Amino acid sequence: MKNKKAKPVLSVDEAQALIAMEKSTVRPMEWVAKKQVSNPQWVQYVSACRIATADGGSEIREDLFFLTQFRARKIEIVGGATIEYEEQYNAAFMVGGERILAVDADSTPHTNKVGRGLPWYKKRVPGRYHLHIWTEDGYGYTEPIFQELDDIELAISHFLPLANLNLLGGFVHPLKGSQMDLLL
C-alpha cells in the first residue's frame, strides 16, 4: 500500500505571515564546518530569529531560523581527469525543520512535482539560481531567478528583503581570512 504524503505543517497563509514579519538574526555571522561525514567541505551559519511583538518589544523565536550554507569552488584530479566543482550556496528561512523560503545557487536540475496551479508546476526550472517557495503541498516548488547571483553575498542580499530579515552585524563572507587556490 502506498503511503499518502503527510499534510504540510504550515498553510501557505501561515508561511507568508511568518515571512512578512520583521525579523533579525540573534547572533553575528560565524561560519562553522557543517557536521557531515560525506561532504566535509561545506560551512554554514545558523541563527534563531528575533521578531517584533505587538507591545513594541521583541522576542526570540527558537522555531524560526536563518540558515545559509556554502561550499567553495574546487578542482579534483582523478586519474587523468580534472573535475571542477562550482561554488554552491543557499540562504533559507526555516520554520522548525522546514525551508519555507530559500534562494539556492547550484546546477542541480529541478523539475517541480508540487505547486499545482503555479507557473512552474511540472516544469523543469532552468539556470543556476532559483527561489524555493512554500506551497499547499509543502516544500519542493522552485522558480528560476534570472538575476546573476554569482557570489554568496549577492544571493544573501537578494534573499534578505524577500524574507524581511536583517543580519545582526552584517554579512561576513565564508572565505574571509582563507587563502583561495589559484586556477592557472
C-alpha positions as CSV (number, residue, x, y, z in Angstrom):
1,M,0.0,0.0,0.0
2,K,1.3,3.4,-1.0
3,N,1.7,5.9,1.8
4,K,0.0,9.3,1.4
5,K,2.2,12.3,1.8
6,A,1.7,13.9,5.2
7,K,-0.1,17.3,5.2
8,P,2.4,20.2,5.4
9,V,2.9,21.6,8.9
10,L,2.0,25.1,7.7
11,S,-0.5,26.6,5.3
12,V,0.6,29.0,2.6
13,D,-1.0,31.8,4.6
14,E,0.8,30.9,7.8
15,A,4.1,30.7,5.9
16,Q,3.5,34.0,4.2
17,A,2.6,35.6,7.6
18,L,5.9,34.4,9.1
19,I,7.9,35.6,6.1
20,A,6.2,39.0,6.3
21,M,7.2,39.5,10.0
22,E,10.1,41.8,10.5
23,K,12.9,39.6,11.8
24,S,16.6,39.8,12.7
25,T,19.2,37.1,13.5
26,V,20.2,36.9,17.1
27,R,23.9,36.3,16.6
28,P,26.6,37.7,14.2
29,M,27.6,35.6,11.2
30,E,30.1,33.0,12.1
31,W,30.7,30.2,9.6
32,V,31.3,26.7,11.1
33,A,32.0,23.4,9.4
34,K,28.8,21.5,8.6
35,K,28.7,18.3,10.5
36,Q,28.6,16.0,7.6
37,V,30.9,13.0,7.1
38,S,30.2,12.5,3.4
39,N,30.9,16.1,2.3
40,P,33.1,17.9,4.8
41,Q,33.9,21.0,2.8
42,W,30.5,22.7,3.5
43,V,30.3,25.5,6.0
44,Q,27.2,27.0,7.4
45,Y,25.8,29.8,9.6
46,V,22.6,29.3,11.6
47,S,20.8,31.7,13.8
48,A,17.4,31.8,15.5
49,C,15.3,34.9,14.7
50,R,14.1,37.8,16.8
51,I,10.7,39.2,15.9
52,A,8.8,42.3,16.9
53,T,5.9,41.8,19.3
54,A,2.6,43.6,19.3
55,D,3.5,45.5,22.5
56,G,6.5,47.1,20.8
57,G,9.1,44.7,22.3
58,S,10.7,41.7,20.7
59,E,11.1,38.0,21.3
60,I,13.5,35.3,20.2
61,R,11.6,32.6,18.3
62,E,13.6,29.3,18.6
63,D,11.4,27.8,15.9
64,L,12.3,30.4,13.3
65,F,15.8,30.2,11.8
66,F,18.0,31.7,9.1
67,L,20.3,29.1,7.6
68,T,22.9,29.7,4.9
69,Q,25.4,27.2,3.6
70,F,28.5,27.4,1.4
71,R,30.8,25.1,-0.5
72,A,33.8,26.7,-2.1
73,R,34.8,26.1,-5.7
74,K,37.3,23.3,-6.1
75,I,39.2,21.1,-8.6
76,E,39.9,17.4,-8.2
77,I,42.2,15.4,-10.3
78,V,41.2,11.8,-10.5
79,G,43.5,9.7,-12.7
80,G,43.8,11.7,-15.9
81,A,40.5,13.6,-15.4
82,T,40.1,17.0,-14.0
83,I,36.8,17.6,-12.3
84,E,35.8,21.2,-11.5
85,Y,33.1,21.9,-8.9
86,E,31.4,25.3,-8.9
87,E,30.7,27.1,-5.7
88,Q,27.4,26.2,-4.2
89,Y,25.4,28.2,-1.7
90,N,22.0,28.9,-0.3
91,A,20.1,31.0,2.1
92,A,16.9,29.9,3.8
93,F,14.2,31.0,6.2
94,M,13.1,27.9,8.2
95,V,10.2,27.2,10.5
96,G,11.2,24.2,12.6
97,G,13.0,22.0,10.1
98,E,11.1,23.2,7.0
99,R,12.6,25.6,4.4
100,I,9.6,27.9,3.7
101,L,11.6,30.4,1.6
102,A,15.1,29.8,0.1
103,V,17.5,31.1,-2.6
104,D,19.8,28.4,-4.0
105,A,22.8,28.6,-6.3
106,D,23.6,25.2,-7.7
107,S,23.5,23.4,-11.0
108,T,21.2,20.5,-9.9
109,P,18.3,20.2,-12.3
110,H,14.9,20.9,-10.7
111,T,11.5,19.7,-12.0
112,N,8.6,20.7,-9.9
113,K,6.5,17.9,-8.6
114,V,4.5,20.2,-6.2
115,G,2.8,23.5,-6.7
116,R,-0.3,22.7,-8.7
117,G,-1.6,25.9,-10.3
118,L,1.8,27.8,-10.1
119,P,3.6,28.8,-13.2
120,W,6.5,26.3,-13.0
121,Y,4.4,23.3,-11.9
122,K,5.6,20.1,-13.7
123,K,8.2,22.1,-15.5
124,R,12.0,21.9,-15.4
125,V,13.5,25.0,-13.9
126,P,16.3,26.5,-16.0
127,G,19.5,28.1,-14.7
128,R,21.7,28.0,-11.7
129,Y,19.8,30.4,-9.4
130,H,16.3,29.6,-8.1
131,L,13.8,30.5,-5.4
132,H,12.0,27.9,-3.3
133,I,8.6,28.9,-2.0
134,W,6.2,27.1,0.3
135,T,3.0,25.7,-1.4
136,E,-0.1,23.9,-0.2
137,D,1.9,20.7,-0.8
138,G,4.7,22.0,1.4
139,Y,8.4,22.2,0.3
140,G,9.7,21.4,-3.2
141,Y,8.4,24.1,-5.6
142,T,11.0,26.3,-7.2
143,E,11.1,29.2,-9.7
144,P,14.1,30.5,-11.7
145,I,15.9,33.7,-10.7
146,F,17.1,35.4,-13.8
147,Q,19.4,37.8,-12.0
148,E,23.1,36.9,-11.7
149,L,23.8,35.9,-8.1
150,D,27.3,34.6,-8.8
151,D,28.5,35.2,-5.2
152,I,27.0,34.2,-1.9
153,E,26.9,37.8,-0.8
154,L,24.7,38.6,-3.8
155,A,22.5,35.7,-3.1
156,I,22.0,36.7,0.5
157,S,21.5,40.3,-0.4
158,H,18.7,39.1,-2.8
159,F,17.2,36.9,-0.1
160,L,17.1,39.1,2.9
161,P,14.4,41.6,1.7
162,L,12.3,38.6,0.4
163,A,12.4,37.1,3.9
164,N,12.1,40.5,5.7
165,L,15.2,39.7,7.6
166,N,18.2,41.7,8.9
167,L,21.6,40.2,9.7
168,L,22.9,41.2,13.1
169,G,26.4,42.6,12.5
170,G,26.0,42.4,8.7
171,F,27.4,39.9,6.1
172,V,30.7,38.1,6.6
173,H,32.0,36.1,3.6
174,P,32.7,32.5,4.3
175,L,36.1,32.8,2.6
176,K,37.2,35.8,4.6
177,G,40.6,35.1,6.0
178,S,41.2,32.0,3.9
179,Q,43.5,31.6,1.0
180,M,41.9,30.6,-2.2
181,D,43.5,28.2,-4.7
182,L,44.7,29.9,-7.9
183,L,43.4,28.3,-11.1
184,L,46.0,28.5,-13.8
